[in-house]
């Protein structure tokens, strides 16, 4: 039984590392806007691209509702808490939000199906 549990743990760890390492680098288009894709589920977000080490600049968050109910997206300036954008999403719907991220950083969440704030605070100067 211990051997089976150990093998299962090893497989889960290997899959976690493989999927974590597979996160893409955000693409910056010719117009200078960096695109980040977020999938919203019941109570959490998953990013297709890595969101660590972002630089100040223009970003487009492409948010897709992967749940079976109405959800929302709200993004704020991390320092002053000003809302940069906020909208609802029907099941299966995708919407984009273009925002300027400063070195102050941003945070986002779902205001309809409350999720914890996701804070992006390690923003570097360009």
BELJO-V8297 format. One line per field, one symbol per residue. ss: DSSP state (~ for helix, > for strand, _ for the rest). A space follows every 10 residues. Layout:
ss->???
//
This chain:
ss->_~~~~~~~~~ ~~~~~~~~~~ ~__>__>>__ ___>>>>>>> >__>>>>_>_ ____>_>>>> >>>>>_____ >>>>>>>___ __>>>>>>>_ ___>>>>>>> >____>>>>_ _______>>> ___>__
//
